[in-house]
Amino acid sequence: MIAPLARAWQALDAALDSRQACRDMVALLDIAANGNCIDALAQRIEAALDADKLPDIAKLKSEFLPTARNRADVTIPPPDHAGYNRLLASAQVQ
């Protein structure tokens, strides 16, 4: 993966202002680290660079990074107070 990333950095640095090139490079490193996709990512980067294009960061993120679940998707039922009361009633007091 070093060669595709080195090529990506050279292309990004040549085509973009330094701040955006750094952002895009960090995004590629984040995708590689968190996407569990190093080989496939390297192939996509190489294909873009071979076509004289920059890697499409947004497309790569949507393809390789896991999507975060919406907080609304998680449902936590309220505790069963009757169950707690039964436990307390059955406890022996010494």
C-alpha positions as CSV (number, residue, x, y, z in Angstrom):
1,M,0.0,0.0,0.0
2,I,3.0,2.3,0.4
3,A,3.3,2.8,-3.4
4,P,-0.3,3.8,-4.0
5,L,-0.3,6.2,-1.0
6,A,2.9,7.7,-2.1
7,R,1.5,8.2,-5.6
8,A,-1.7,9.6,-4.2
9,W,0.2,12.1,-2.1
10,Q,2.3,13.2,-5.1
11,A,-0.9,13.7,-7.2
12,L,-2.8,15.4,-4.4
13,D,0.1,17.7,-3.6
14,A,0.6,18.7,-7.3
15,A,-3.1,19.3,-8.0
16,L,-4.5,20.8,-4.8
17,D,-3.5,23.5,-2.4
18,S,-1.4,22.2,0.4
19,R,-4.2,22.3,3.0
20,Q,-6.7,20.4,0.9
21,A,-4.0,17.9,-0.2
22,C,-3.3,17.2,3.5
23,R,-7.0,16.8,4.3
24,D,-7.5,14.3,1.4
25,M,-4.4,12.4,2.3
26,V,-5.5,12.1,5.9
27,A,-8.9,10.9,4.7
28,L,-7.2,8.2,2.6
29,L,-5.2,7.1,5.6
30,D,-8.4,7.0,7.7
31,I,-10.2,4.9,5.1
32,A,-7.2,2.5,5.0
33,A,-7.1,2.3,8.8
34,N,-10.8,2.0,9.6
35,G,-12.2,0.4,6.4
36,N,-10.5,-2.9,6.7
37,C,-9.9,-2.6,2.9
38,I,-6.2,-1.9,2.3
39,D,-5.9,-4.0,-0.9
40,A,-9.2,-2.9,-2.5
41,L,-8.4,0.7,-1.5
42,A,-5.0,0.5,-3.1
43,Q,-6.6,-0.8,-6.3
44,R,-9.1,2.0,-6.4
45,I,-6.4,4.6,-5.8
46,E,-4.2,3.1,-8.5
47,A,-7.1,3.0,-11.0
48,A,-7.9,6.7,-10.4
49,L,-4.2,7.7,-10.7
50,D,-3.7,5.6,-13.8
51,A,-6.7,7.4,-15.4
52,D,-5.0,10.7,-14.5
53,K,-7.7,11.5,-11.9
54,L,-7.5,12.1,-8.2
55,P,-9.0,9.6,-5.9
56,D,-12.6,10.5,-5.2
57,I,-12.5,10.7,-1.4
58,A,-16.3,10.9,-0.8
59,K,-16.9,7.9,-3.0
60,L,-14.1,5.9,-1.3
61,K,-15.5,6.8,2.1
62,S,-19.0,5.7,1.2
63,E,-17.7,2.5,-0.3
64,F,-15.2,1.4,2.4
65,L,-16.0,3.1,5.7
66,P,-18.6,1.5,8.0
67,T,-21.7,3.6,8.3
68,A,-22.5,4.9,11.8
69,R,-25.9,3.8,13.1
70,N,-28.3,6.5,13.8
71,R,-29.0,7.0,17.5
72,A,-32.7,6.6,16.7
73,D,-32.1,3.0,15.6
74,V,-31.2,2.0,19.2
75,T,-34.2,1.3,21.5
76,I,-33.6,0.7,25.1
77,P,-36.7,-0.6,26.9
78,P,-37.5,1.0,30.3
79,P,-36.6,-1.2,33.3
80,D,-39.2,-3.5,34.7
81,H,-40.0,-1.9,38.1
82,A,-42.3,-4.7,39.1
83,G,-39.4,-7.2,38.7
84,Y,-37.3,-5.1,41.1
85,N,-40.1,-4.9,43.6
86,R,-40.5,-8.7,43.5
87,L,-36.8,-9.1,44.1
88,L,-36.9,-6.7,47.0
89,A,-39.9,-8.4,48.5
90,S,-38.3,-11.8,48.3
91,A,-35.0,-10.6,50.0
92,Q,-34.4,-11.7,53.5
93,V,-33.8,-9.0,56.0
94,Q,-31.3,-9.8,58.8
